[in-house]
Amino acid sequence: MKKIFLLNLVLTAWVYTTNSNPSLVDCKTLRMGQYICPDPNYDLVDPKTQQIRGCSKDNTAEVPCIAVDGLNCTDTNSSTFNRTMPCKWTNGYSFETALLLSIFLGMFGVDRFYLGYPAIGLAKFCTLGFMFLGQLIDIVLIATQMVGPADGSAYIIPYYGPGVQVLRSDNWTFRLQQDDWRMGD
């Protein structure tokens, strides 16, 4: 098996070095190792949002990639192509700002006004943060990123900061009873 793999690798390298005409392929079907994504010359991270440049509301971004030498893409007729990558869409709400507002001005509802929840912000303002209990609950909810901006965007967090992926359970993700589980043995 190992000999066949090495022979295949040598033959592939020989074909690519002897063939001056690049092969046309559908770059959407390339496997890992047949392309570099993103293009090393592409500045991937937007310093303002700390996410991939061009991230859209559906949490994807088109990123330029390069196929290996000897391969050209059918749609671009060159070795460059775009590939969709996952990202988190942000709309300008800072995690640090929201948390600091919740800690210091949460009793007046400023944190909820900042995140786009004016009704809860007004209720917290009128009741001194629900007698400070609502402020404490909001500090925990914002710190754990369970409460985010009202528009559904993600917080702007430093690239290697405390990003959290929230897992949610619904009718499609519930746990089913397994046949091999024994109850009360």
N, C-alpha and C positions, 0 to 999 in steps of 0.2 A: 504494500500500500504506500509506504514511504517512498519507494523507488519510483512508483508511477507518478506520485505527486511531484517529485524532483524532476523527472523527465518532462512532465507537462509544464513545469515552471521554466525549465531551460528552453523548451521549444517555443513557449510564448515569448520569452525574452528575445530569442533569436528572430522570430517573426517580426516583432516590433522594431528591432534594430536594423533588419534588412529591408523592411518595407518602408519606402519613402512616402507612400500615399496613405494618409490616415484613414481608418475605417469609419464609416458612418454608422452610428448606433443611436438608439433611443436612450437618452441619458437618464430618463426616469427609471430605467431598469438596471442601472449600474449598481454593483455591489460595493460594500465597504472595501476600501483599498484600491478601487478603480477611479476614485475621485477624491479631491480635497475640498472639504466644505467647512467653513467658508473659505473663500479665496484669501490667502495670506495678506494680500495687498488691501483687503477690505477692512475698514475700521468697524468692527462688529458692534461694540457697545456704545450706545448714545450716553454721553456723560450727564446729560440733563435728566433722563429717566432711568438710567442704570439698567436698561433692557436692550434687546437687540434693536437696531435701527429699523424703523418702518413697521413696528409692531401694530397690528390692527385690533379692532374690537373683538374679533373672533380668536384672539390669542395666538396668531401665527404671523410670521414675517417671511418675506421672500429674500433669500440670501444668495449672493453669487457664489458659484462653485466652479472648480476646474477639473476636467477629466484628465486622466493620465496621458502622457505623450503617446500618440498613435491613434487616439480616439477623438472623433469629432461628433458633435450632437447633430441629429437630423433636423431639429427645429431651429437651431442657430447657425448651423454649418461652420461651427468653430468649436474649440475645446471648452468654452465657457457656457454655463447654463445656470438657471435659478432653481433652488430647491426650497421647499417650505419647511421652516423650523418652528418649534413651539416657543412661545414667549409669554410674558405677562403684560397685558395692556395697562398702562398707567395714564392718569389724566391730571397729574400735578399734585396729588395729595401726598404729603410727606409723612412717613410713619413716626419719625421723631417729633415733628410738630404736633401731630394728633395726640401722641402720648403725653407730651409736656403740657398741652392745653388741658388734657383730661386731669392731670395731676394737680396743676395750679389753678385752673379756672373752671374745672368741671362742675363745681357747685353752681355756677351760673349758666351752664349749658353751652359754653363756648365751643367745647369739643364737638358736640353734636351739630351745632351750626356750621362749624368748619367742614365736617364730613358730609353735610347736605341733608341733615335730618332736622328741619326747623321745628316741627311739632314737638319732638322729644326735647329739643333744646329749650323751647319756651316753657315746657312743663318743668324741666329742671331749674330754669331761672326762677319761676314762680314759687317753687318749693324748696329752694336752696339744695338742689341736687337730690331731691326726695329725702330730705333730712340727712344728707351726706351718705346715705346708703347707696343711692343711685350713682353717686360719684365713684364710690369704691368699686361697685360692680362694673362701671364703664372703664375704669382703669384696668381692671383684669381683662375685660372683653377686648379692649384695644391692644393691650400688651400681648395677648395671645392671638391677635389678628382675627378674632371671631367677628368683630365689627369692623367693616371697612367702609370706604366711600360709598355713598348712596347710588352713584351711577354704575356700580358694578366693576369699577376699575380696581387695580391693585395699588398698594402703597408704593411710593418711591423709597426704596431701601438701598443703602450702599451695596454694591455688587456682591460682596462677601458678608453682608450683614445678616440680621436675624430673620431671613425669609422663612415663612411657614407655608407648607402645602396643606390646606384644610381638606380633610376627608369627610365626605358627607354620605349619609345612608339614605336611600330612597327605595322605591319598589323594585328597582333594577339591581340594587347592590345588597339586598338582604341575604343573610346566611341561611342556606337550605339544610334540612336534616339530611345527614349522610347515612347510607345503608349500614356502614360498618360501625356506627356509633352505638354503643350499648348504654342503655339507661339503667342505673341501679344495680350493676353487677357486683 
